[in-house]
C-alpha cells in the first residue's frame, strides 16, 4: 500500500497472481481491518452463508410440508 514495491514484484515474491494482490488491496481499502475475517474475503464468506441458509430454509420447508400432511392424515376420520 505504501508503494515501496511494485504489485508485480510483490506478487512474484509472494507467489500469487498480481490480480489477486490488487483485489486484496482494493478490499482492504474499501473495508479496512475488517476486510478478511476468518479465512477469506467478506464476499466469499457472505455468499457461503447465504447458500447455507437457503439450503436450511428448503429443508425446513420440506419438514413443514411433511408435518402438514401428517396432521391432515391424522385429523381424518379413519373409522
Biopython code that builds the backbone (N, CA, C, O; Angstrom):
import numpy as np
from Bio.PDB.StructureBuilder import StructureBuilder

atoms = [
    (1, "UNK", "N", (0.817, -1.189, 0.000)),
    (1, "UNK", "CA", (0.000, 0.000, 0.000)),
    (1, "UNK", "C", (0.866, 1.262, 0.000)),
    (1, "UNK", "O", (0.443, 2.311, -0.484)),
    (2, "UNK", "N", (2.070, 1.154, 0.541)),
    (2, "UNK", "CA", (2.920, 2.342, 0.628)),
    (2, "UNK", "C", (3.663, 2.626, -0.673)),
    (2, "UNK", "O", (4.258, 3.692, -0.824)),
    (3, "UNK", "N", (3.633, 1.683, -1.613)),
    (3, "UNK", "CA", (4.278, 1.908, -2.893)),
    (3, "UNK", "C", (5.764, 1.640, -2.914)),
    (3, "UNK", "O", (6.439, 2.027, -3.867)),
    (4, "UNK", "N", (6.295, 0.991, -1.897)),
    (4, "UNK", "CA", (7.721, 0.694, -1.858)),
    (4, "UNK", "C", (8.112, -0.387, -2.862)),
    (4, "UNK", "O", (9.277, -0.490, -3.246)),
    (5, "UNK", "N", (7.155, -1.177, -3.280)),
    (5, "UNK", "CA", (7.420, -2.271, -4.208)),
    (5, "UNK", "C", (6.283, -2.313, -5.228)),
    (5, "UNK", "O", (5.147, -1.970, -4.901)),
    (6, "UNK", "N", (6.574, -2.723, -6.437)),
    (6, "UNK", "CA", (5.517, -2.814, -7.443)),
    (6, "UNK", "C", (4.623, -4.008, -7.137)),
    (6, "UNK", "O", (5.032, -4.957, -6.469)),
    (7, "UNK", "N", (3.405, -3.941, -7.636)),
    (7, "UNK", "CA", (2.466, -5.055, -7.455)),
    (7, "UNK", "C", (3.032, -6.318, -8.091)),
    (7, "UNK", "O", (2.958, -7.404, -7.516)),
    (8, "UNK", "N", (3.589, -6.165, -9.269)),
    (8, "UNK", "CA", (4.165, -7.310, -9.980)),
    (8, "UNK", "C", (5.312, -7.931, -9.177)),
    (8, "UNK", "O", (5.400, -9.153, -9.057)),
    (9, "UNK", "N", (6.188, -7.088, -8.632)),
    (9, "UNK", "CA", (7.310, -7.581, -7.850)),
    (9, "UNK", "C", (6.863, -8.277, -6.576)),
    (9, "UNK", "O", (7.377, -9.342, -6.231)),
    (10, "UNK", "N", (5.904, -7.676, -5.874)),
    (10, "UNK", "CA", (5.421, -8.258, -4.631)),
    (10, "UNK", "C", (4.652, -9.551, -4.886)),
    (10, "UNK", "O", (4.809, -10.525, -4.150)),
    (11, "UNK", "N", (3.819, -9.561, -5.931)),
    (11, "UNK", "CA", (3.062, -10.777, -6.228)),
    (11, "UNK", "C", (4.006, -11.916, -6.615)),
    (11, "UNK", "O", (3.761, -13.071, -6.264)),
    (12, "UNK", "N", (5.075, -11.597, -7.332)),
    (12, "UNK", "CA", (6.074, -12.613, -7.674)),
    (12, "UNK", "C", (6.776, -13.142, -6.442)),
    (12, "UNK", "O", (7.025, -14.342, -6.327)),
    (13, "UNK", "N", (7.096, -12.244, -5.514)),
    (13, "UNK", "CA", (7.766, -12.647, -4.279)),
    (13, "UNK", "C", (6.863, -13.520, -3.421)),
    (13, "UNK", "O", (7.325, -14.456, -2.769)),
    (14, "UNK", "N", (5.558, -13.204, -3.427)),
    (14, "UNK", "CA", (4.608, -13.976, -2.621)),
    (14, "UNK", "C", (4.112, -15.237, -3.326)),
    (14, "UNK", "O", (3.521, -16.117, -2.700)),
    (15, "UNK", "N", (4.358, -15.314, -4.631)),
    (15, "UNK", "CA", (3.917, -16.475, -5.396)),
    (15, "UNK", "C", (2.424, -16.481, -5.676)),
    (15, "UNK", "O", (1.800, -17.541, -5.733)),
    (16, "UNK", "N", (1.851, -15.291, -5.852)),
    (16, "UNK", "CA", (0.429, -15.178, -6.177)),
    (16, "UNK", "C", (0.278, -14.312, -7.419)),
    (16, "UNK", "O", (1.211, -13.615, -7.817)),
    (17, "UNK", "N", (-0.905, -14.361, -8.029)),
    (17, "UNK", "CA", (-1.158, -13.541, -9.212)),
    (17, "UNK", "C", (-1.252, -12.075, -8.806)),
    (17, "UNK", "O", (-1.725, -11.749, -7.717)),
    (18, "UNK", "N", (-0.798, -11.201, -9.692)),
    (18, "UNK", "CA", (-0.883, -9.776, -9.385)),
    (18, "UNK", "C", (-2.334, -9.306, -9.306)),
    (18, "UNK", "O", (-2.638, -8.366, -8.571)),
    (19, "UNK", "N", (-3.240, -9.954, -10.061)),
    (19, "UNK", "CA", (-4.657, -9.586, -9.994)),
    (19, "UNK", "C", (-5.235, -9.917, -8.603)),
    (19, "UNK", "O", (-6.094, -9.193, -8.098)),
    (20, "UNK", "N", (-4.765, -11.000, -7.999)),
    (20, "UNK", "CA", (-5.210, -11.366, -6.651)),
    (20, "UNK", "C", (-4.739, -10.322, -5.650)),
    (20, "UNK", "O", (-5.504, -9.894, -4.785)),
    (21, "UNK", "N", (-3.494, -9.915, -5.764)),
    (21, "UNK", "CA", (-2.943, -8.912, -4.858)),
    (21, "UNK", "C", (-3.685, -7.584, -5.013)),
    (21, "UNK", "O", (-3.968, -6.913, -4.021)),
    (22, "UNK", "N", (-3.999, -7.208, -6.241)),
    (22, "UNK", "CA", (-4.752, -5.967, -6.471)),
    (22, "UNK", "C", (-6.146, -6.046, -5.848)),
    (22, "UNK", "O", (-6.621, -5.078, -5.254)),
    (23, "UNK", "N", (-6.802, -7.211, -5.990)),
    (23, "UNK", "CA", (-8.140, -7.389, -5.401)),
    (23, "UNK", "C", (-8.070, -7.281, -3.883)),
    (23, "UNK", "O", (-8.911, -6.630, -3.263)),
    (24, "UNK", "N", (-7.059, -7.924, -3.283)),
    (24, "UNK", "CA", (-6.884, -7.854, -1.833)),
    (24, "UNK", "C", (-6.671, -6.412, -1.387)),
    (24, "UNK", "O", (-7.240, -5.975, -0.387)),
    (25, "UNK", "N", (-5.865, -5.688, -2.119)),
    (25, "UNK", "CA", (-5.589, -4.289, -1.771)),
    (25, "UNK", "C", (-6.871, -3.461, -1.869)),
    (25, "UNK", "O", (-7.145, -2.632, -1.001)),
    (26, "UNK", "N", (-7.653, -3.686, -2.924)),
    (26, "UNK", "CA", (-8.911, -2.958, -3.102)),
    (26, "UNK", "C", (-9.881, -3.269, -1.962)),
    (26, "UNK", "O", (-10.510, -2.359, -1.421)),
    (27, "UNK", "N", (-10.008, -4.557, -1.591)),
    (27, "UNK", "CA", (-10.888, -4.934, -0.484)),
    (27, "UNK", "C", (-10.424, -4.305, 0.830)),
    (27, "UNK", "O", (-11.241, -3.873, 1.643)),
    (28, "UNK", "N", (-9.113, -4.257, 1.028)),
    (28, "UNK", "CA", (-8.591, -3.639, 2.247)),
    (28, "UNK", "C", (-8.879, -2.142, 2.264)),
    (28, "UNK", "O", (-9.231, -1.591, 3.306)),
    (29, "UNK", "N", (-8.731, -1.482, 1.120)),
    (29, "UNK", "CA", (-9.026, -0.056, 1.040)),
    (29, "UNK", "C", (-10.503, 0.217, 1.303)),
    (29, "UNK", "O", (-10.846, 1.223, 1.924)),
    (30, "UNK", "N", (-11.378, -0.670, 0.835)),
    (30, "UNK", "CA", (-12.819, -0.474, 0.991)),
    (30, "UNK", "C", (-13.313, -0.758, 2.402)),
    (30, "UNK", "O", (-14.187, -0.050, 2.902)),
    (31, "UNK", "N", (-12.763, -1.793, 3.059)),
    (31, "UNK", "CA", (-13.312, -2.209, 4.346)),
    (31, "UNK", "C", (-12.332, -2.161, 5.504)),
    (31, "UNK", "O", (-12.709, -2.474, 6.634)),
    (32, "UNK", "N", (-11.101, -1.785, 5.261)),
    (32, "UNK", "CA", (-10.125, -1.655, 6.345)),
    (32, "UNK", "C", (-9.782, -2.987, 6.990)),
    (32, "UNK", "O", (-9.678, -4.013, 6.318)),
    (33, "UNK", "N", (-9.607, -2.951, 8.316)),
    (33, "UNK", "CA", (-9.183, -4.148, 9.042)),
    (33, "UNK", "C", (-10.221, -5.274, 9.004)),
    (33, "UNK", "O", (-9.883, -6.427, 9.272)),
    (34, "UNK", "N", (-11.461, -4.960, 8.681)),
    (34, "UNK", "CA", (-12.498, -5.985, 8.592)),
    (34, "UNK", "C", (-12.537, -6.681, 7.245)),
    (34, "UNK", "O", (-13.467, -7.440, 6.970)),
    (35, "UNK", "N", (-11.542, -6.438, 6.400)),
    (35, "UNK", "CA", (-11.560, -6.963, 5.035)),
    (35, "UNK", "C", (-11.458, -8.480, 4.977)),
    (35, "UNK", "O", (-12.023, -9.094, 4.073)),
    (36, "UNK", "N", (-10.765, -9.089, 5.899)),
    (36, "UNK", "CA", (-10.510, -10.525, 5.787)),
    (36, "UNK", "C", (-10.817, -11.264, 7.088)),
    (36, "UNK", "O", (-9.905, -11.787, 7.729)),
    (37, "UNK", "N", (-12.085, -11.315, 7.486)),
    (37, "UNK", "CA", (-12.415, -12.065, 8.690)),
    (37, "UNK", "C", (-12.285, -13.557, 8.416)),
    (37, "UNK", "O", (-12.514, -14.002, 7.292)),
    (38, "UNK", "N", (-11.932, -14.307, 9.396)),
    (38, "UNK", "CA", (-11.811, -15.746, 9.202)),
    (38, "UNK", "C", (-10.710, -16.068, 8.234)),
    (38, "UNK", "O", (-9.576, -15.618, 8.395)),
    (39, "UNK", "N", (-11.039, -16.852, 7.221)),
    (39, "UNK", "CA", (-10.009, -17.285, 6.283)),
    (39, "UNK", "C", (-10.315, -16.888, 4.849)),
    (39, "UNK", "O", (-9.838, -17.535, 3.917)),
    (40, "UNK", "N", (-11.099, -15.842, 4.657)),
    (40, "UNK", "CA", (-11.409, -15.436, 3.296)),
    (40, "UNK", "C", (-11.983, -14.041, 3.255)),
    (40, "UNK", "O", (-12.077, -13.360, 4.276)),
    (41, "UNK", "N", (-12.362, -13.625, 2.072)),
    (41, "UNK", "CA", (-12.900, -12.283, 1.919)),
    (41, "UNK", "C", (-14.344, -12.238, 2.407)),
    (41, "UNK", "O", (-15.011, -13.272, 2.454)),
    (42, "UNK", "N", (-14.837, -11.053, 2.771)),
    (42, "UNK", "CA", (-16.216, -10.945, 3.229)),
    (42, "UNK", "C", (-17.213, -11.422, 2.177)),
    (42, "UNK", "O", (-18.223, -12.038, 2.517)),
    (43, "UNK", "N", (-16.943, -11.148, 0.923)),
    (43, "UNK", "CA", (-17.862, -11.529, -0.151)),
    (43, "UNK", "C", (-18.006, -13.042, -0.211)),
    (43, "UNK", "O", (-19.120, -13.557, -0.311)),
    (44, "UNK", "N", (-16.899, -13.750, -0.150)),
    (44, "UNK", "CA", (-16.945, -15.210, -0.221)),
    (44, "UNK", "C", (-17.647, -15.773, 1.011)),
    (44, "UNK", "O", (-18.489, -16.663, 0.889)),
    (45, "UNK", "N", (-17.313, -15.270, 2.185)),
    (45, "UNK", "CA", (-17.947, -15.739, 3.418)),
    (45, "UNK", "C", (-19.438, -15.455, 3.401)),
    (45, "UNK", "O", (-20.235, -16.293, 3.822)),
    (46, "UNK", "N", (-19.823, -14.272, 2.916)),
    (46, "UNK", "CA", (-21.230, -13.899, 2.846)),
    (46, "UNK", "C", (-21.974, -14.809, 1.883)),
    (46, "UNK", "O", (-23.061, -15.289, 2.202)),
    (47, "UNK", "N", (-21.401, -15.053, 0.703)),
    (47, "UNK", "CA", (-22.038, -15.933, -0.273)),
    (47, "UNK", "C", (-22.213, -17.340, 0.283)),
    (47, "UNK", "O", (-23.262, -17.956, 0.095)),
    (48, "UNK", "N", (-21.200, -17.847, 0.962)),
    (48, "UNK", "CA", (-21.282, -19.184, 1.548)),
    (48, "UNK", "C", (-22.402, -19.229, 2.591)),
    (48, "UNK", "O", (-23.158, -20.199, 2.653)),
    (49, "UNK", "N", (-22.503, -18.190, 3.401)),
    (49, "UNK", "CA", (-23.547, -18.132, 4.419)),
    (49, "UNK", "C", (-24.931, -18.094, 3.807)),
    (49, "UNK", "O", (-25.852, -18.737, 4.311)),
    (50, "UNK", "N", (-25.088, -17.351, 2.730)),
    (50, "UNK", "CA", (-26.377, -17.260, 2.054)),
    (50, "UNK", "C", (-26.778, -18.615, 1.486)),
    (50, "UNK", "O", (-27.929, -19.029, 1.626)),
    (51, "UNK", "N", (-25.849, -19.304, 0.851)),
    (51, "UNK", "CA", (-26.139, -20.633, 0.292)),
    (51, "UNK", "C", (-26.546, -21.591, 1.404)),
    (51, "UNK", "O", (-27.508, -22.346, 1.263)),
    (52, "UNK", "N", (-25.809, -21.556, 2.510)),
    (52, "UNK", "CA", (-26.107, -22.437, 3.645)),
    (52, "UNK", "C", (-27.506, -22.152, 4.200)),
    (52, "UNK", "O", (-28.259, -23.079, 4.497)),
    (53, "UNK", "N", (-27.850, -20.876, 4.337)),
    (53, "UNK", "CA", (-29.163, -20.511, 4.857)),
    (53, "UNK", "C", (-30.285, -20.882, 3.890)),
    (53, "UNK", "O", (-31.361, -21.292, 4.324)),
    (54, "UNK", "N", (-30.050, -20.745, 2.602)),
    (54, "UNK", "CA", (-31.076, -21.139, 1.624)),
    (54, "UNK", "C", (-31.349, -22.637, 1.691)),
    (54, "UNK", "O", (-32.499, -23.067, 1.604)),
    (55, "UNK", "N", (-30.288, -23.431, 1.845)),
    (55, "UNK", "CA", (-30.465, -24.870, 1.971)),
    (55, "UNK", "C", (-31.265, -25.200, 3.226)),
    (55, "UNK", "O", (-32.122, -26.084, 3.203)),
    (56, "UNK", "N", (-30.991, -24.499, 4.315)),
    (56, "UNK", "CA", (-31.711, -24.734, 5.562)),
    (56, "UNK", "C", (-33.179, -24.369, 5.411)),
    (56, "UNK", "O", (-34.045, -25.092, 5.904)),
    (57, "UNK", "N", (-33.474, -23.264, 4.741)),
    (57, "UNK", "CA", (-34.858, -22.851, 4.503)),
    (57, "UNK", "C", (-35.587, -23.922, 3.691)),
    (57, "UNK", "O", (-36.731, -24.257, 4.000)),
    (58, "UNK", "N", (-34.942, -24.459, 2.659)),
    (58, "UNK", "CA", (-35.556, -25.522, 1.859)),
    (58, "UNK", "C", (-35.827, -26.754, 2.711)),
    (58, "UNK", "O", (-36.899, -27.353, 2.621)),
    (59, "UNK", "N", (-34.865, -27.128, 3.529)),
    (59, "UNK", "CA", (-35.023, -28.296, 4.402)),
    (59, "UNK", "C", (-36.195, -28.092, 5.362)),
    (59, "UNK", "O", (-37.014, -28.994, 5.537)),
    (60, "UNK", "N", (-36.281, -26.927, 5.977)),
    (60, "UNK", "CA", (-37.368, -26.652, 6.903)),
    (60, "UNK", "C", (-38.719, -26.614, 6.182)),
    (60, "UNK", "O", (-39.732, -27.033, 6.743)),
    (61, "UNK", "N", (-38.736, -26.124, 4.965)),
    (61, "UNK", "CA", (-39.961, -26.124, 4.171)),
    (61, "UNK", "C", (-40.443, -27.546, 3.905)),
    (61, "UNK", "O", (-41.638, -27.828, 3.994)),
    (62, "UNK", "N", (-39.504, -28.447, 3.575)),
    (62, "UNK", "CA", (-39.889, -29.851, 3.351)),
    (62, "UNK", "C", (-40.409, -30.474, 4.641)),
    (62, "UNK", "O", (-41.399, -31.205, 4.620)),
    (63, "UNK", "N", (-39.750, -30.191, 5.763)),
    (63, "UNK", "CA", (-40.207, -30.731, 7.044)),
    (63, "UNK", "C", (-41.605, -30.225, 7.381)),
    (63, "UNK", "O", (-42.442, -30.991, 7.860)),
    (64, "UNK", "N", (-41.864, -28.948, 7.138)),
    (64, "UNK", "CA", (-43.198, -28.392, 7.399)),
    (64, "UNK", "C", (-44.261, -29.059, 6.529)),
    (64, "UNK", "O", (-45.370, -29.324, 6.991)),
    (65, "UNK", "N", (-43.926, -29.322, 5.297)),
    (65, "UNK", "CA", (-44.879, -29.976, 4.392)),
    (65, "UNK", "C", (-45.212, -31.379, 4.898)),
    (65, "UNK", "O", (-46.376, -31.778, 4.888)),
    (66, "UNK", "N", (-44.212, -32.122, 5.336)),
    (66, "UNK", "CA", (-44.440, -33.462, 5.887)),
    (66, "UNK", "C", (-45.348, -33.373, 7.107)),
    (66, "UNK", "O", (-46.282, -34.163, 7.247)),
    (67, "UNK", "N", (-45.080, -32.425, 7.982)),
    (67, "UNK", "CA", (-45.903, -32.265, 9.185)),
    (67, "UNK", "C", (-47.337, -31.865, 8.844)),
    (67, "UNK", "O", (-48.276, -32.345, 9.480)),
    (68, "UNK", "N", (-47.519, -30.997, 7.856)),
    (68, "UNK", "CA", (-48.873, -30.623, 7.422)),
    (68, "UNK", "C", (-49.625, -31.842, 6.906)),
    (68, "UNK", "O", (-50.790, -32.056, 7.241)),
    (69, "UNK", "N", (-48.944, -32.635, 6.088)),
    (69, "UNK", "CA", (-49.581, -33.836, 5.540)),
    (69, "UNK", "C", (-49.930, -34.823, 6.645)),
    (69, "UNK", "O", (-50.999, -35.432, 6.619)),
    (70, "UNK", "N", (-49.041, -34.985, 7.609)),
    (70, "UNK", "CA", (-49.297, -35.894, 8.727)),
    (70, "UNK", "C", (-50.482, -35.407, 9.553)),
    (70, "UNK", "O", (-51.337, -36.203, 9.943)),
    (71, "UNK", "N", (-50.535, -34.107, 9.820)),
    (71, "UNK", "CA", (-51.647, -33.556, 10.589)),
    (71, "UNK", "C", (-52.969, -33.753, 9.839)),
    (71, "UNK", "O", (-53.981, -34.087, 10.457)),
    (72, "UNK", "N", (-52.974, -33.551, 8.531)),
    (72, "UNK", "CA", (-54.196, -33.753, 7.748)),
    (72, "UNK", "C", (-54.610, -35.221, 7.781)),
    (72, "UNK", "O", (-55.793, -35.542, 7.900)),
    (73, "UNK", "N", (-53.623, -36.104, 7.675)),
    (73, "UNK", "CA", (-53.916, -37.539, 7.716)),
    (73, "UNK", "C", (-54.507, -37.947, 9.062)),
    (73, "UNK", "O", (-55.492, -38.685, 9.115)),
    (74, "UNK", "N", (-53.906, -37.467, 10.145)),
    (74, "UNK", "CA", (-54.351, -37.832, 11.476)),
    (74, "UNK", "C", (-55.703, -37.217, 11.817)),
    (74, "UNK", "O", (-56.434, -37.772, 12.638)),
    (75, "UNK", "N", (-56.049, -36.107, 11.220)),
    (75, "UNK", "CA", (-57.327, -35.453, 11.516)),
    (75, "UNK", "C", (-58.486, -36.073, 10.753)),
    (75, "UNK", "O", (-59.643, -35.793, 11.068)),
    (76, "UNK", "N", (-58.207, -36.915, 9.752)),
    (76, "UNK", "CA", (-59.246, -37.587, 9.004)),
    (76, "UNK", "C", (-59.884, -38.677, 9.869)),
    (76, "UNK", "O", (-59.235, -39.265, 10.734)),
    (77, "UNK", "N", (-61.147, -38.926, 9.620)),
    (77, "UNK", "CA", (-61.845, -39.996, 10.336)),
    (77, "UNK", "C", (-61.579, -41.312, 9.612)),
    (77, "UNK", "O", (-62.052, -41.515, 8.494)),
    (78, "UNK", "N", (-60.822, -42.207, 10.250)),
    (78, "UNK", "CA", (-60.459, -43.470, 9.619)),
    (78, "UNK", "C", (-61.272, -44.631, 10.168)),
    (78, "UNK", "O", (-60.751, -45.734, 10.330)),
    (79, "UNK", "N", (-62.521, -44.396, 10.449)),
    (79, "UNK", "CA", (-63.350, -45.455, 11.020)),
    (79, "UNK", "C", (-63.818, -46.431, 9.988)),
    (79, "UNK", "O", (-64.528, -47.382, 10.315)),
]
sb = StructureBuilder()
sb.init_structure("model")
sb.init_model(0)
sb.init_chain("A")
sb.init_seg("    ")
for serial, (resi, resn, name, xyz) in enumerate(atoms, 1):
    if name == "N":
        sb.init_residue(resn, " ", resi, " ")
    sb.init_atom(name, np.array(xyz, "f"), 0.0, 1.0, " ", f" {name:<3s}", serial, name[0])
structure = sb.get_structure()
